[in-house]
Amino acid sequence: MDTLRRSLSRWKRYHIKVHLADEDLMMPLTVRPRDTVMDLRALLVREGVTSWKKTFYYNSRQLEEHETLKEANIQNGSVLLLVSSK
């Protein structure tokens, strides 16, 4: 049963939003729990948003580049904040 649960989580998708603070825009994204912050950056670049000199925050905590969404407790419907680094 545990193996089945792990294999099903591979296909799980979350619908989250990234609030682009500089543009005051909400960008919807479909992600997987095992995606990292670097994967999020790549998704945003495909959507035409440059995010390389910006920092992701979730629940007032800065996210690390190699942290997975699951490790950060990001779930379906979560909103991440993306702000310019100084």
N, CA, C and O atoms as a Maestro MAE file, in Angstrom:
{
 s_m_m2io_version
 :::
 2.0.0
}

f_m_ct {
 s_m_title
 :::
 protein
 m_atom[344] {
  # First column is atom index #
  i_m_mmod_type
  r_m_x_coord
  r_m_y_coord
  r_m_z_coord
  i_m_residue_number
  s_m_chain_name
  s_m_pdb_residue_name
  s_m_pdb_atom_name
  i_m_atomic_number
  :::
  1 25 0.818 -1.196 0.000 1 A "MET " " N  " 7
  2 3 0.000 0.000 0.000 1 A "MET " " CA " 6
  3 2 0.861 1.258 0.000 1 A "MET " " C  " 6
  4 15 0.558 2.241 -0.676 1 A "MET " " O  " 8
  5 25 1.939 1.201 0.775 2 A "ASP " " N  " 7
  6 3 2.837 2.354 0.853 2 A "ASP " " CA " 6
  7 2 3.512 2.619 -0.496 2 A "ASP " " C  " 6
  8 15 3.693 3.769 -0.896 2 A "ASP " " O  " 8
  9 25 3.879 1.542 -1.187 3 A "THR " " N  " 7
  10 3 4.498 1.676 -2.506 3 A "THR " " CA " 6
  11 2 3.520 2.294 -3.498 3 A "THR " " C  " 6
  12 15 3.901 3.136 -4.310 3 A "THR " " O  " 8
  13 25 2.284 1.883 -3.432 4 A "LEU " " N  " 7
  14 3 1.254 2.447 -4.310 4 A "LEU " " CA " 6
  15 2 1.075 3.932 -4.044 4 A "LEU " " C  " 6
  16 15 0.957 4.722 -4.981 4 A "LEU " " O  " 8
  17 25 1.052 4.314 -2.780 5 A "ARG " " N  " 7
  18 3 0.895 5.724 -2.421 5 A "ARG " " CA " 6
  19 2 2.060 6.553 -2.952 5 A "ARG " " C  " 6
  20 15 1.864 7.656 -3.462 5 A "ARG " " O  " 8
  21 25 3.282 6.015 -2.829 6 A "ARG " " N  " 7
  22 3 4.453 6.736 -3.334 6 A "ARG " " CA " 6
  23 2 4.415 6.864 -4.852 6 A "ARG " " C  " 6
  24 15 4.761 7.915 -5.393 6 A "ARG " " O  " 8
  25 25 3.999 5.807 -5.542 7 A "SER " " N  " 7
  26 3 3.959 5.876 -7.006 7 A "SER " " CA " 6
  27 2 2.860 6.816 -7.483 7 A "SER " " C  " 6
  28 15 3.028 7.478 -8.508 7 A "SER " " O  " 8
  29 25 1.746 6.891 -6.771 8 A "LEU " " N  " 7
  30 3 0.688 7.826 -7.152 8 A "LEU " " CA " 6
  31 2 1.096 9.270 -6.921 8 A "LEU " " C  " 6
  32 15 0.663 10.161 -7.653 8 A "LEU " " O  " 8
  33 25 1.934 9.517 -5.899 9 A "SER " " N  " 7
  34 3 2.364 10.892 -5.632 9 A "SER " " CA " 6
  35 2 3.229 11.437 -6.761 9 A "SER " " C  " 6
  36 15 3.364 12.651 -6.917 9 A "SER " " O  " 8
  37 25 3.812 10.542 -7.544 10 A "ARG " " N  " 7
  38 3 4.612 10.966 -8.694 10 A "ARG " " CA " 6
  39 2 3.746 11.697 -9.707 10 A "ARG " " C  " 6
  40 15 4.232 12.576 -10.419 10 A "ARG " " O  " 8
  41 25 2.461 11.342 -9.779 11 A "TRP " " N  " 7
  42 3 1.543 11.932 -10.743 11 A "TRP " " CA " 6
  43 2 0.728 13.075 -10.170 11 A "TRP " " C  " 6
  44 15 -0.005 13.741 -10.902 11 A "TRP " " O  " 8
  45 25 0.844 13.312 -8.873 12 A "LYS " " N  " 7
  46 3 0.067 14.364 -8.218 12 A "LYS " " CA " 6
  47 2 0.481 15.733 -8.758 12 A "LYS " " C  " 6
  48 15 1.662 15.982 -9.001 12 A "LYS " " O  " 8
  49 25 -0.486 16.602 -8.941 13 A "ARG " " N  " 7
  50 3 -0.234 17.962 -9.433 13 A "ARG " " CA " 6
  51 2 -0.878 18.960 -8.485 13 A "ARG " " C  " 6
  52 15 -1.969 18.733 -7.961 13 A "ARG " " O  " 8
  53 25 -0.188 20.053 -8.280 14 A "TYR " " N  " 7
  54 3 -0.722 21.153 -7.480 14 A "TYR " " CA " 6
  55 2 -0.939 22.343 -8.403 14 A "TYR " " C  " 6
  56 15 -0.143 22.595 -9.308 14 A "TYR " " O  " 8
  57 25 -2.003 23.057 -8.168 15 A "HIS " " N  " 7
  58 3 -2.250 24.310 -8.866 15 A "HIS " " CA " 6
  59 2 -1.959 25.411 -7.862 15 A "HIS " " C  " 6
  60 15 -2.711 25.622 -6.911 15 A "HIS " " O  " 8
  61 25 -0.844 26.115 -8.092 16 A "ILE " " N  " 7
  62 3 -0.441 27.190 -7.189 16 A "ILE " " CA " 6
  63 2 -0.418 28.496 -7.968 16 A "ILE " " C  " 6
  64 15 -0.612 28.516 -9.183 16 A "ILE " " O  " 8
  65 25 -0.178 29.583 -7.248 17 A "LYS " " N  " 7
  66 3 -0.011 30.891 -7.885 17 A "LYS " " CA " 6
  67 2 1.259 31.525 -7.355 17 A "LYS " " C  " 6
  68 15 1.626 31.358 -6.192 17 A "LYS " " O  " 8
  69 25 1.917 32.253 -8.234 18 A "VAL " " N  " 7
  70 3 3.100 33.021 -7.845 18 A "VAL " " CA " 6
  71 2 2.736 34.490 -7.994 18 A "VAL " " C  " 6
  72 15 2.383 34.950 -9.080 18 A "VAL " " O  " 8
  73 25 2.828 35.226 -6.879 19 A "HIS " " N  " 7
  74 3 2.552 36.662 -6.905 19 A "HIS " " CA " 6
  75 2 3.849 37.369 -7.275 19 A "HIS " " C  " 6
  76 15 4.808 37.362 -6.504 19 A "HIS " " O  " 8
  77 25 3.876 37.973 -8.445 20 A "LEU " " N  " 7
  78 3 5.032 38.729 -8.920 20 A "LEU " " CA " 6
  79 2 4.891 40.141 -8.371 20 A "LEU " " C  " 6
  80 15 4.156 40.956 -8.928 20 A "LEU " " O  " 8
  81 25 5.583 40.430 -7.293 21 A "ALA " " N  " 7
  82 3 5.406 41.690 -6.576 21 A "ALA " " CA " 6
  83 2 5.745 42.902 -7.439 21 A "ALA " " C  " 6
  84 15 5.053 43.918 -7.370 21 A "ALA " " O  " 8
  85 25 6.795 42.813 -8.246 22 A "ASP " " N  " 7
  86 3 7.219 43.963 -9.059 22 A "ASP " " CA " 6
  87 2 6.178 44.358 -10.102 22 A "ASP " " C  " 6
  88 15 5.976 45.542 -10.371 22 A "ASP " " O  " 8
  89 25 5.522 43.359 -10.685 23 A "GLU " " N  " 7
  90 3 4.521 43.625 -11.722 23 A "GLU " " CA " 6
  91 2 3.100 43.629 -11.172 23 A "GLU " " C  " 6
  92 15 2.155 43.920 -11.905 23 A "GLU " " O  " 8
  93 25 2.937 43.308 -9.885 24 A "ASP " " N  " 7
  94 3 1.616 43.184 -9.253 24 A "ASP " " CA " 6
  95 2 0.725 42.265 -10.083 24 A "ASP " " C  " 6
  96 15 -0.374 42.634 -10.499 24 A "ASP " " O  " 8
  97 25 1.237 41.053 -10.311 25 A "LEU " " N  " 7
  98 3 0.587 40.072 -11.176 25 A "LEU " " CA " 6
  99 2 0.583 38.719 -10.479 25 A "LEU " " C  " 6
  100 15 1.539 38.370 -9.786 25 A "LEU " " O  " 8
  101 25 -0.502 37.950 -10.663 26 A "MET " " N  " 7
  102 3 -0.580 36.586 -10.140 26 A "MET " " CA " 6
  103 2 -0.429 35.625 -11.312 26 A "MET " " C  " 6
  104 15 -1.211 35.674 -12.261 26 A "MET " " O  " 8
  105 25 0.566 34.757 -11.251 27 A "MET " " N  " 7
  106 3 0.844 33.807 -12.316 27 A "MET " " CA " 6
  107 2 0.453 32.405 -11.848 27 A "MET " " C  " 6
  108 15 1.066 31.880 -10.918 27 A "MET " " O  " 8
  109 25 -0.556 31.787 -12.473 28 A "PRO " " N  " 7
  110 3 -0.926 30.415 -12.094 28 A "PRO " " CA " 6
  111 2 0.060 29.405 -12.681 28 A "PRO " " C  " 6
  112 15 0.488 29.537 -13.827 28 A "PRO " " O  " 8
  113 25 0.415 28.400 -11.887 29 A "LEU " " N  " 7
  114 3 1.326 27.352 -12.334 29 A "LEU " " CA " 6
  115 2 0.798 25.993 -11.894 29 A "LEU " " C  " 6
  116 15 0.144 25.880 -10.857 29 A "LEU " " O  " 8
  117 25 1.077 24.977 -12.674 30 A "THR " " N  " 7
  118 3 0.796 23.603 -12.286 30 A "THR " " CA " 6
  119 2 2.137 22.938 -12.021 30 A "THR " " C  " 6
  120 15 2.995 22.876 -12.902 30 A "THR " " O  " 8
  121 25 2.311 22.439 -10.795 31 A "VAL " " N  " 7
  122 3 3.594 21.893 -10.360 31 A "VAL " " CA " 6
  123 2 3.388 20.534 -9.703 31 A "VAL " " C  " 6
  124 15 2.259 20.115 -9.448 31 A "VAL " " O  " 8
  125 25 4.498 19.856 -9.435 32 A "ARG " " N  " 7
  126 3 4.482 18.577 -8.725 32 A "ARG " " CA " 6
  127 2 5.116 18.778 -7.349 32 A "ARG " " C  " 6
  128 15 5.947 19.672 -7.189 32 A "ARG " " O  " 8
  129 25 4.751 17.981 -6.362 33 A "PRO " " N  " 7
  130 3 5.328 18.126 -5.021 33 A "PRO " " CA " 6
  131 2 6.845 17.982 -4.993 33 A "PRO " " C  " 6
  132 15 7.503 18.569 -4.134 33 A "PRO " " O  " 8
  133 25 7.406 17.214 -5.914 34 A "ARG " " N  " 7
  134 3 8.865 17.012 -5.898 34 A "ARG " " CA " 6
  135 2 9.631 18.091 -6.671 34 A "ARG " " C  " 6
  136 15 10.861 18.058 -6.703 34 A "ARG " " O  " 8
  137 25 8.936 19.039 -7.289 35 A "ASP " " N  " 7
  138 3 9.598 20.149 -7.979 35 A "ASP " " CA " 6
  139 2 10.349 21.015 -6.973 35 A "ASP " " C  " 6
  140 15 9.919 21.182 -5.832 35 A "ASP " " O  " 8
  141 25 11.473 21.559 -7.417 36 A "THR " " N  " 7
  142 3 12.266 22.450 -6.569 36 A "THR " " CA " 6
  143 2 12.015 23.909 -6.963 36 A "THR " " C  " 6
  144 15 11.324 24.192 -7.942 36 A "THR " " O  " 8
  145 25 12.580 24.812 -6.194 37 A "VAL " " N  " 7
  146 3 12.473 26.236 -6.508 37 A "VAL " " CA " 6
  147 2 13.127 26.512 -7.863 37 A "VAL " " C  " 6
  148 15 12.646 27.356 -8.620 37 A "VAL " " O  " 8
  149 25 14.201 25.818 -8.171 38 A "MET " " N  " 7
  150 3 14.842 25.983 -9.477 38 A "MET " " CA " 6
  151 2 13.891 25.553 -10.596 38 A "MET " " C  " 6
  152 15 13.872 26.166 -11.663 38 A "MET " " O  " 8
  153 25 13.107 24.508 -10.356 39 A "ASP " " N  " 7
  154 3 12.111 24.081 -11.343 39 A "ASP " " CA " 6
  155 2 11.047 25.161 -11.538 39 A "ASP " " C  " 6
  156 15 10.591 25.399 -12.657 39 A "ASP " " O  " 8
  157 25 10.654 25.814 -10.437 40 A "LEU " " N  " 7
  158 3 9.690 26.920 -10.530 40 A "LEU " " CA " 6
  159 2 10.233 28.046 -11.391 40 A "LEU " " C  " 6
  160 15 9.523 28.614 -12.220 40 A "LEU " " O  " 8
  161 25 11.506 28.358 -11.180 41 A "ARG " " N  " 7
  162 3 12.139 29.419 -11.978 41 A "ARG " " CA " 6
  163 2 12.087 29.064 -13.470 41 A "ARG " " C  " 6
  164 15 11.779 29.914 -14.305 41 A "ARG " " O  " 8
  165 25 12.387 27.813 -13.791 42 A "ALA " " N  " 7
  166 3 12.364 27.372 -15.195 42 A "ALA " " CA " 6
  167 2 10.950 27.482 -15.773 42 A "ALA " " C  " 6
  168 15 10.780 27.895 -16.920 42 A "ALA " " O  " 8
  169 25 9.938 27.114 -14.985 43 A "LEU " " N  " 7
  170 3 8.548 27.247 -15.449 43 A "LEU " " CA " 6
  171 2 8.204 28.705 -15.737 43 A "LEU " " C  " 6
  172 15 7.552 29.008 -16.735 43 A "LEU " " O  " 8
  173 25 8.643 29.600 -14.862 44 A "LEU " " N  " 7
  174 3 8.359 31.021 -15.063 44 A "LEU " " CA " 6
  175 2 9.064 31.568 -16.301 44 A "LEU " " C  " 6
  176 15 8.506 32.395 -17.021 44 A "LEU " " O  " 8
  177 25 10.285 31.109 -16.547 45 A "VAL " " N  " 7
  178 3 11.017 31.553 -17.738 45 A "VAL " " CA " 6
  179 2 10.270 31.114 -18.989 45 A "VAL " " C  " 6
  180 15 10.189 31.871 -19.956 45 A "VAL " " O  " 8
  181 25 9.719 29.889 -18.986 46 A "ARG " " N  " 7
  182 3 8.928 29.420 -20.132 46 A "ARG " " CA " 6
  183 2 7.689 30.274 -20.349 46 A "ARG " " C  " 6
  184 15 7.195 30.389 -21.471 46 A "ARG " " O  " 8
  185 25 7.187 30.873 -19.273 47 A "GLU " " N  " 7
  186 3 6.020 31.752 -19.358 47 A "GLU " " CA " 6
  187 2 6.418 33.199 -19.686 47 A "GLU " " C  " 6
  188 15 5.551 34.063 -19.814 47 A "GLU " " O  " 8
  189 25 7.732 33.465 -19.823 48 A "GLY " " N  " 7
  190 3 8.202 34.798 -20.173 48 A "GLY " " CA " 6
  191 2 8.516 35.695 -18.996 48 A "GLY " " C  " 6
  192 15 8.628 36.910 -19.154 48 A "GLY " " O  " 8
  193 25 8.660 35.109 -17.811 49 A "VAL " " N  " 7
  194 3 8.948 35.897 -16.601 49 A "VAL " " CA " 6
  195 2 10.379 35.612 -16.159 49 A "VAL " " C  " 6
  196 15 10.736 34.463 -15.901 49 A "VAL " " O  " 8
  197 25 11.190 36.649 -16.073 50 A "THR " " N  " 7
  198 3 12.555 36.504 -15.591 50 A "THR " " CA " 6
  199 2 12.533 36.490 -14.070 50 A "THR " " C  " 6
  200 15 11.992 37.401 -13.443 50 A "THR " " O  " 8
  201 25 13.126 35.445 -13.472 51 A "SER " " N  " 7
  202 3 13.077 35.326 -12.017 51 A "SER " " CA " 6
  203 2 14.441 35.056 -11.398 51 A "SER " " C  " 6
  204 15 14.518 34.721 -10.216 51 A "SER " " O  " 8
  205 25 15.507 35.192 -12.158 52 A "TRP " " N  " 7
  206 3 16.816 34.767 -11.669 52 A "TRP " " CA " 6
  207 2 17.390 35.662 -10.588 52 A "TRP " " C  " 6
  208 15 18.179 35.181 -9.774 52 A "TRP " " O  " 8
  209 25 17.042 36.916 -10.536 53 A "LYS " " N  " 7
  210 3 17.549 37.803 -9.479 53 A "LYS " " CA " 6
  211 2 16.443 38.124 -8.486 53 A "LYS " " C  " 6
  212 15 16.395 39.219 -7.925 53 A "LYS " " O  " 8
  213 25 15.550 37.153 -8.275 54 A "LYS " " N  " 7
  214 3 14.419 37.348 -7.379 54 A "LYS " " CA " 6
  215 2 14.367 36.204 -6.373 54 A "LYS " " C  " 6
  216 15 14.922 35.130 -6.604 54 A "LYS " " O  " 8
  217 25 13.700 36.450 -5.266 55 A "THR " " N  " 7
  218 3 13.630 35.486 -4.176 55 A "THR " " CA " 6
  219 2 12.190 35.031 -3.965 55 A "THR " " C  " 6
  220 15 11.264 35.842 -3.974 55 A "THR " " O  " 8
  221 25 12.014 33.729 -3.775 56 A "PHE " " N  " 7
  222 3 10.698 33.165 -3.482 56 A "PHE " " CA " 6
  223 2 10.483 33.131 -1.968 56 A "PHE " " C  " 6
  224 15 11.387 32.797 -1.202 56 A "PHE " " O  " 8
  225 25 9.258 33.488 -1.559 57 A "TYR " " N  " 7
  226 3 8.864 33.405 -0.152 57 A "TYR " " CA " 6
  227 2 7.543 32.650 -0.059 57 A "TYR " " C  " 6
  228 15 6.673 32.762 -0.922 57 A "TYR " " O  " 8
  229 25 7.424 31.874 1.023 58 A "TYR " " N  " 7
  230 3 6.167 31.197 1.319 58 A "TYR " " CA " 6
  231 2 5.963 31.248 2.825 58 A "TYR " " C  " 6
  232 15 6.838 30.838 3.588 58 A "TYR " " O  " 8
  233 25 4.818 31.747 3.252 59 A "ASN " " N  " 7
  234 3 4.522 31.934 4.679 59 A "ASN " " CA " 6
  235 2 5.628 32.708 5.387 59 A "ASN " " C  " 6
  236 15 6.079 32.313 6.463 59 A "ASN " " O  " 8
  237 25 6.058 33.795 4.791 60 A "SER " " N  " 7
  238 3 7.079 34.698 5.338 60 A "SER " " CA " 6
  239 2 8.450 34.045 5.486 60 A "SER " " C  " 6
  240 15 9.288 34.543 6.238 60 A "SER " " O  " 8
  241 25 8.691 32.954 4.793 61 A "ARG " " N  " 7
  242 3 9.973 32.265 4.864 61 A "ARG " " CA " 6
  243 2 10.581 32.174 3.474 61 A "ARG " " C  " 6
  244 15 9.918 31.794 2.509 61 A "ARG " " O  " 8
  245 25 11.872 32.537 3.393 62 A "GLN " " N  " 7
  246 3 12.574 32.461 2.115 62 A "GLN " " CA " 6
  247 2 12.811 30.996 1.760 62 A "GLN " " C  " 6
  248 15 13.241 30.205 2.599 62 A "GLN " " O  " 8
  249 25 12.523 30.645 0.504 63 A "LEU " " N  " 7
  250 3 12.714 29.275 0.041 63 A "LEU " " CA " 6
  251 2 14.117 29.111 -0.529 63 A "LEU " " C  " 6
  252 15 14.644 30.003 -1.194 63 A "LEU " " O  " 8
  253 25 14.703 27.960 -0.256 64 A "GLU " " N  " 7
  254 3 16.041 27.636 -0.763 64 A "GLU " " CA " 6
  255 2 15.932 27.065 -2.174 64 A "GLU " " C  " 6
  256 15 14.902 26.491 -2.530 64 A "GLU " " O  " 8
  257 25 16.962 27.213 -2.965 65 A "GLU " " N  " 7
  258 3 16.941 26.818 -4.375 65 A "GLU " " CA " 6
  259 2 16.683 25.327 -4.592 65 A "GLU " " C  " 6
  260 15 15.991 24.955 -5.540 65 A "GLU " " O  " 8
  261 25 17.228 24.474 -3.731 66 A "HIS " " N  " 7
  262 3 17.098 23.030 -3.934 66 A "HIS " " CA " 6
  263 2 16.012 22.417 -3.063 66 A "HIS " " C  " 6
  264 15 15.893 21.194 -2.989 66 A "HIS " " O  " 8
  265 25 15.229 23.243 -2.412 67 A "GLU " " N  " 7
  266 3 14.136 22.772 -1.562 67 A "GLU " " CA " 6
  267 2 12.948 22.363 -2.439 67 A "GLU " " C  " 6
  268 15 12.572 23.087 -3.361 67 A "GLU " " O  " 8
  269 25 12.364 21.206 -2.148 68 A "THR " " N  " 7
  270 3 11.189 20.774 -2.914 68 A "THR " " CA " 6
  271 2 9.941 21.444 -2.339 68 A "THR " " C  " 6
  272 15 9.938 21.927 -1.207 68 A "THR " " O  " 8
  273 25 8.891 21.458 -3.144 69 A "LEU " " N  " 7
  274 3 7.634 22.039 -2.679 69 A "LEU " " CA " 6
  275 2 7.083 21.254 -1.499 69 A "LEU " " C  " 6
  276 15 6.496 21.826 -0.581 69 A "LEU " " O  " 8
  277 25 7.273 19.954 -1.530 70 A "LYS " " N  " 7
  278 3 6.803 19.115 -0.423 70 A "LYS " " CA " 6
  279 2 7.548 19.468 0.868 70 A "LYS " " C  " 6
  280 15 6.930 19.559 1.929 70 A "LYS " " O  " 8
  281 25 8.854 19.665 0.790 71 A "GLU " " N  " 7
  282 3 9.648 20.025 1.966 71 A "GLU " " CA " 6
  283 2 9.220 21.380 2.529 71 A "GLU " " C  " 6
  284 15 9.293 21.602 3.738 71 A "GLU " " O  " 8
  285 25 8.777 22.281 1.661 72 A "ALA " " N  " 7
  286 3 8.349 23.617 2.090 72 A "ALA " " CA " 6
  287 2 6.882 23.647 2.514 72 A "ALA " " C  " 6
  288 15 6.355 24.707 2.853 72 A "ALA " " O  " 8
  289 25 6.218 22.486 2.497 73 A "ASN " " N  " 7
  290 3 4.804 22.366 2.865 73 A "ASN " " CA " 6
  291 2 3.877 23.164 1.948 73 A "ASN " " C  " 6
  292 15 2.822 23.631 2.377 73 A "ASN " " O  " 8
  293 25 4.274 23.315 0.694 74 A "ILE " " N  " 7
  294 3 3.431 23.997 -0.289 74 A "ILE " " CA " 6
  295 2 2.417 22.989 -0.809 74 A "ILE " " C  " 6
  296 15 2.774 21.874 -1.188 74 A "ILE " " O  " 8
  297 25 1.155 23.388 -0.824 75 A "GLN " " N  " 7
  298 3 0.085 22.481 -1.200 75 A "GLN " " CA " 6
  299 2 -0.745 23.092 -2.322 75 A "GLN " " C  " 6
  300 15 -0.487 24.208 -2.772 75 A "GLN " " O  " 8
  301 25 -1.730 22.350 -2.755 76 A "ASN " " N  " 7
  302 3 -2.631 22.825 -3.793 76 A "ASN " " CA " 6
  303 2 -3.306 24.123 -3.331 76 A "ASN " " C  " 6
  304 15 -3.847 24.182 -2.227 76 A "ASN " " O  " 8
  305 25 -3.273 25.154 -4.173 77 A "GLY " " N  " 7
  306 3 -3.888 26.435 -3.846 77 A "GLY " " CA " 6
  307 2 -2.980 27.423 -3.147 77 A "GLY " " C  " 6
  308 15 -3.402 28.543 -2.859 77 A "GLY " " O  " 8
  309 25 -1.740 27.039 -2.864 78 A "SER " " N  " 7
  310 3 -0.804 27.941 -2.184 78 A "SER " " CA " 6
  311 2 -0.410 29.109 -3.077 78 A "SER " " C  " 6
  312 15 -0.458 29.018 -4.304 78 A "SER " " O  " 8
  313 25 -0.021 30.203 -2.441 79 A "VAL " " N  " 7
  314 3 0.449 31.389 -3.160 79 A "VAL " " CA " 6
  315 2 1.867 31.697 -2.690 79 A "VAL " " C  " 6
  316 15 2.110 31.872 -1.496 79 A "VAL " " O  " 8
  317 25 2.807 31.760 -3.646 80 A "LEU " " N  " 7
  318 3 4.188 32.114 -3.351 80 A "LEU " " CA " 6
  319 2 4.418 33.563 -3.744 80 A "LEU " " C  " 6
  320 15 3.803 34.066 -4.684 80 A "LEU " " O  " 8
  321 25 5.295 34.219 -3.029 81 A "LEU " " N  " 7
  322 3 5.637 35.605 -3.328 81 A "LEU " " CA " 6
  323 2 7.026 35.624 -3.974 81 A "LEU " " C  " 6
  324 15 7.955 34.985 -3.481 81 A "LEU " " O  " 8
  325 25 7.158 36.355 -5.068 82 A "LEU " " N  " 7
  326 3 8.442 36.483 -5.764 82 A "LEU " " CA " 6
  327 2 8.810 37.972 -5.773 82 A "LEU " " C  " 6
  328 15 8.130 38.790 -6.393 82 A "LEU " " O  " 8
  329 25 9.899 38.302 -5.071 83 A "VAL " " N  " 7
  330 3 10.327 39.698 -4.969 83 A "VAL " " CA " 6
  331 2 11.766 39.844 -5.433 83 A "VAL " " C  " 6
  332 15 12.545 38.892 -5.395 83 A "VAL " " O  " 8
  333 25 12.110 41.050 -5.873 84 A "SER " " N  " 7
  334 3 13.461 41.334 -6.325 84 A "SER " " CA " 6
  335 2 14.445 41.265 -5.173 84 A "SER " " C  " 6
  336 15 14.162 41.744 -4.075 84 A "SER " " O  " 8
  337 25 15.616 40.659 -5.431 85 A "SER " " N  " 7
  338 3 16.690 40.640 -4.442 85 A "SER " " CA " 6
  339 2 17.424 41.967 -4.526 85 A "SER " " C  " 6
  340 15 17.543 42.566 -5.595 85 A "SER " " O  " 8
  341 25 17.908 42.407 -3.390 86 A "LYS " " N  " 7
  342 3 18.618 43.698 -3.379 86 A "LYS " " CA " 6
  343 2 20.094 43.522 -3.415 86 A "LYS " " C  " 6
  344 15 20.834 44.506 -3.410 86 A "LYS " " O  " 8
  :::
 }
 m_bond[343] {
  # First column is bond index #
  i_m_from
  i_m_to
  i_m_order
  :::
  1 1 2 1
  2 2 3 1
  3 3 4 2
  4 3 5 1
  5 5 6 1
  6 6 7 1
  7 7 8 2
  8 7 9 1
  9 9 10 1
  10 10 11 1
  11 11 12 2
  12 11 13 1
  13 13 14 1
  14 14 15 1
  15 15 16 2
  16 15 17 1
  17 17 18 1
  18 18 19 1
  19 19 20 2
  20 19 21 1
  21 21 22 1
  22 22 23 1
  23 23 24 2
  24 23 25 1
  25 25 26 1
  26 26 27 1
  27 27 28 2
  28 27 29 1
  29 29 30 1
  30 30 31 1
  31 31 32 2
  32 31 33 1
  33 33 34 1
  34 34 35 1
  35 35 36 2
  36 35 37 1
  37 37 38 1
  38 38 39 1
  39 39 40 2
  40 39 41 1
  41 41 42 1
  42 42 43 1
  43 43 44 2
  44 43 45 1
  45 45 46 1
  46 46 47 1
  47 47 48 2
  48 47 49 1
  49 49 50 1
  50 50 51 1
  51 51 52 2
  52 51 53 1
  53 53 54 1
  54 54 55 1
  55 55 56 2
  56 55 57 1
  57 57 58 1
  58 58 59 1
  59 59 60 2
  60 59 61 1
  61 61 62 1
  62 62 63 1
  63 63 64 2
  64 63 65 1
  65 65 66 1
  66 66 67 1
  67 67 68 2
  68 67 69 1
  69 69 70 1
  70 70 71 1
  71 71 72 2
  72 71 73 1
  73 73 74 1
  74 74 75 1
  75 75 76 2
  76 75 77 1
  77 77 78 1
  78 78 79 1
  79 79 80 2
  80 79 81 1
  81 81 82 1
  82 82 83 1
  83 83 84 2
  84 83 85 1
  85 85 86 1
  86 86 87 1
  87 87 88 2
  88 87 89 1
  89 89 90 1
  90 90 91 1
  91 91 92 2
  92 91 93 1
  93 93 94 1
  94 94 95 1
  95 95 96 2
  96 95 97 1
  97 97 98 1
  98 98 99 1
  99 99 100 2
  100 99 101 1
  101 101 102 1
  102 102 103 1
  103 103 104 2
  104 103 105 1
  105 105 106 1
  106 106 107 1
  107 107 108 2
  108 107 109 1
  109 109 110 1
  110 110 111 1
  111 111 112 2
  112 111 113 1
  113 113 114 1
  114 114 115 1
  115 115 116 2
  116 115 117 1
  117 117 118 1
  118 118 119 1
  119 119 120 2
  120 119 121 1
  121 121 122 1
  122 122 123 1
  123 123 124 2
  124 123 125 1
  125 125 126 1
  126 126 127 1
  127 127 128 2
  128 127 129 1
  129 129 130 1
  130 130 131 1
  131 131 132 2
  132 131 133 1
  133 133 134 1
  134 134 135 1
  135 135 136 2
  136 135 137 1
  137 137 138 1
  138 138 139 1
  139 139 140 2
  140 139 141 1
  141 141 142 1
  142 142 143 1
  143 143 144 2
  144 143 145 1
  145 145 146 1
  146 146 147 1
  147 147 148 2
  148 147 149 1
  149 149 150 1
  150 150 151 1
  151 151 152 2
  152 151 153 1
  153 153 154 1
  154 154 155 1
  155 155 156 2
  156 155 157 1
  157 157 158 1
  158 158 159 1
  159 159 160 2
  160 159 161 1
  161 161 162 1
  162 162 163 1
  163 163 164 2
  164 163 165 1
  165 165 166 1
  166 166 167 1
  167 167 168 2
  168 167 169 1
  169 169 170 1
  170 170 171 1
  171 171 172 2
  172 171 173 1
  173 173 174 1
  174 174 175 1
  175 175 176 2
  176 175 177 1
  177 177 178 1
  178 178 179 1
  179 179 180 2
  180 179 181 1
  181 181 182 1
  182 182 183 1
  183 183 184 2
  184 183 185 1
  185 185 186 1
  186 186 187 1
  187 187 188 2
  188 187 189 1
  189 189 190 1
  190 190 191 1
  191 191 192 2
  192 191 193 1
  193 193 194 1
  194 194 195 1
  195 195 196 2
  196 195 197 1
  197 197 198 1
  198 198 199 1
  199 199 200 2
  200 199 201 1
  201 201 202 1
  202 202 203 1
  203 203 204 2
  204 203 205 1
  205 205 206 1
  206 206 207 1
  207 207 208 2
  208 207 209 1
  209 209 210 1
  210 210 211 1
  211 211 212 2
  212 211 213 1
  213 213 214 1
  214 214 215 1
  215 215 216 2
  216 215 217 1
  217 217 218 1
  218 218 219 1
  219 219 220 2
  220 219 221 1
  221 221 222 1
  222 222 223 1
  223 223 224 2
  224 223 225 1
  225 225 226 1
  226 226 227 1
  227 227 228 2
  228 227 229 1
  229 229 230 1
  230 230 231 1
  231 231 232 2
  232 231 233 1
  233 233 234 1
  234 234 235 1
  235 235 236 2
  236 235 237 1
  237 237 238 1
  238 238 239 1
  239 239 240 2
  240 239 241 1
  241 241 242 1
  242 242 243 1
  243 243 244 2
  244 243 245 1
  245 245 246 1
  246 246 247 1
  247 247 248 2
  248 247 249 1
  249 249 250 1
  250 250 251 1
  251 251 252 2
  252 251 253 1
  253 253 254 1
  254 254 255 1
  255 255 256 2
  256 255 257 1
  257 257 258 1
  258 258 259 1
  259 259 260 2
  260 259 261 1
  261 261 262 1
  262 262 263 1
  263 263 264 2
  264 263 265 1
  265 265 266 1
  266 266 267 1
  267 267 268 2
  268 267 269 1
  269 269 270 1
  270 270 271 1
  271 271 272 2
  272 271 273 1
  273 273 274 1
  274 274 275 1
  275 275 276 2
  276 275 277 1
  277 277 278 1
  278 278 279 1
  279 279 280 2
  280 279 281 1
  281 281 282 1
  282 282 283 1
  283 283 284 2
  284 283 285 1
  285 285 286 1
  286 286 287 1
  287 287 288 2
  288 287 289 1
  289 289 290 1
  290 290 291 1
  291 291 292 2
  292 291 293 1
  293 293 294 1
  294 294 295 1
  295 295 296 2
  296 295 297 1
  297 297 298 1
  298 298 299 1
  299 299 300 2
  300 299 301 1
  301 301 302 1
  302 302 303 1
  303 303 304 2
  304 303 305 1
  305 305 306 1
  306 306 307 1
  307 307 308 2
  308 307 309 1
  309 309 310 1
  310 310 311 1
  311 311 312 2
  312 311 313 1
  313 313 314 1
  314 314 315 1
  315 315 316 2
  316 315 317 1
  317 317 318 1
  318 318 319 1
  319 319 320 2
  320 319 321 1
  321 321 322 1
  322 322 323 1
  323 323 324 2
  324 323 325 1
  325 325 326 1
  326 326 327 1
  327 327 328 2
  328 327 329 1
  329 329 330 1
  330 330 331 1
  331 331 332 2
  332 331 333 1
  333 333 334 1
  334 334 335 1
  335 335 336 2
  336 335 337 1
  337 337 338 1
  338 338 339 1
  339 339 340 2
  340 339 341 1
  341 341 342 1
  342 342 343 1
  343 343 344 2
  :::
 }
}
